[in-house]
Amino acid sequence: MTSIRRGLLSWLAVGLGGAILLAGIALYYQARGEANELFDYQMKQIAASLPRQAFALVDPRADSGPELEDDIMIQIWDNTGVVLYHSHGQSSLPLQAELGFTNVRQSNGVWRVYSAQIGNTVVQIAQPQSARNQIAAQMAVKTVTPLLLLFPLLGILIWIAVGRGLAPIKRAAAEVQARDMHALSPIPDAKLPQEIQPLTQALNDLLGRLGQSINAQRAFVADAAHELRTPLTALRLQVQLAERANNDSERQAAFGDLKNGLERATHLLQQLLTLARQEPGAFEQAHAELDLNALLHSVISDFALAADAHQIDLGISKEIPATVVGNADALRILFNNLIDNALRHSPAGSSIDIAVASEESGVTVSVEDHGSGIPEADLQRVFDRFYRAAGSQSQTPGSGLGLAIVKQIADAHGAAVTLHNTGHGLLASVHFSN
C-alpha cells in the first residue's frame, strides 16, 4: 500500500543526502582549487628565496635526504642540462622546456612542477598532486562532517513536520468514518489546509449528488407505491364484484373490468421496470453506431396491428440516411413510448407521421399526431414522473411514465426532446447532436 508519509520521508531523505553529497563534491573541488593556488604561490616563494650565485656541482647519486613522497622536491639544472642539486635521493624529474607551471606524470603519480630561471641555472620545484588532493579531501570532510552529524536531527524534524502536515487528512478521514450511513451533509473544510480542500470539496459534491439521487429514489418509490395502490385496490374491488355477480351478464361485465384493470396494472409495472432500468448507473449500456431508419422501421412494424385496429395511418413520411451512436434497446423504448402516446391520443381515421431530418447540428426524429395536443402550461411538466395533463386521465388512461422514460433515455444519449402543439395535433421531436 502506498504511503504519503513514507514517500515524503524517502524523497526528503534522498534529497537531503544528495544535497550533502553534492555539497561535499563541490567543496572538494573548491578546496582543491584553493589548495593549488596556495601551493603554487608557495612554490613561487621558495624559488624566489633561493640565492642567485652559482651552485656547486653535486653528485646526483648522492643521498640528499629522505624520500618523502608528499614533500616538496627541489632540483637545480645548469644551462647544459646537468643536475646541480636535487633535494631527494629518488630519480630526478625531467627538465621542462617551458618555464612556469606544468604537470608531469611519473611512475608514482602526477607532480606539479614550477620552473624558474635564476642566473645561469634553472630551478624546479615539484610537489605530488596526491598531497594536494589529500588536503582538499580533508578540508571537504571537515566541512561536511557537521552536516552529516546534523542529519539525524534533521530527519527527526522532518518526521515531525510531515506528521503534523498530514494530521488534517487523518482528522478529515476520522470525521468521515464516524458518520452514519444516512449522514450526507457536507464535510466542513474551513479549517483544513488549502491542499486538502479540493479533495473535501469533491467529496462534498459527491455527497450532494448522492443525496439528490437518494431523494429521487425515495420520491420514485413513494410515487410508485401511490400509483400502484389505486390499480391494486381497483382489482380487489373488481374481484369482489365478480364474486357477487348474480348472473352471467354481470359476471362477464365484472371479468371484463377485471381484465382491463389487469392490463393497466401490467402496463404500469412494465413502465416502472423500464424506468428503473434506465436510471443512470443502473445497468451498463453499450453504445454502438445504429442505422436510425432501420430502427424506426422495426418499431413501426411492432405497432402496425395496433394502428390498423384504431384505423390510424402510421408510417414514415420523410427519411434520409442517418446514423446515431447509442444503445439499441434504450432507443427502441424511446420511440416505442412516443408512438404509443401518439396512438393513444389520435382519433380513428387520422394519421401519425414520422420524419427523419438532417441538420448541421445533428439528426432530428419527429413524431406528429393529429390528436388534441397538450395544454401549453403542461408541456414541460409532462416529463415529470406520474404527471398527466389535465383531462387526459379520463380520455386515455395511462401510467404517466412514458414521457419521463423518453426524457431519461434522451438525456443518457445527449439528445434533446421537445413537444410542440401544431394546432391540429402534437409534434414530438428528438434531436441527436453530432
Secondary structure, DSSP 8 states (H G I E B T S, - for coil): ---HHHHHHHHHHHHHHHHHHHHHHHHHHHHHHHHHHHHHHHHHHHHHHS--S------TTS--S---TTS-EEEEE-TTS-EEEESSSS------SSSEEEEEEETTEEEEEEEEEETTEEEEEEEEHHHHHHHHHHHHHHHHHHHHHHHHHHHHHHHHHHHHHHHHHHHHHHHHHTS-TT-------TTS-TTTHHHHHHHHHHHHHHHHHHHHHHHHHHHHHHHHHHHHHHHHHHHHHHHH--SHHHHHHHHHHHHHHHHHHHHHHHHHHHHHHTSTTTS----EEEEHHHHHHHHHHHTHHHHHHTT-EEEEEE----EEEE-HHHHHHHHHHHHHHHHHHS-TT-EEEEEEEEETTEEEEEEE--S----GGGTTGGGSTT---TTHHHHS---S-HHHHHHHHHHHTTEEEEEEE-SSSEEEEEEEE-
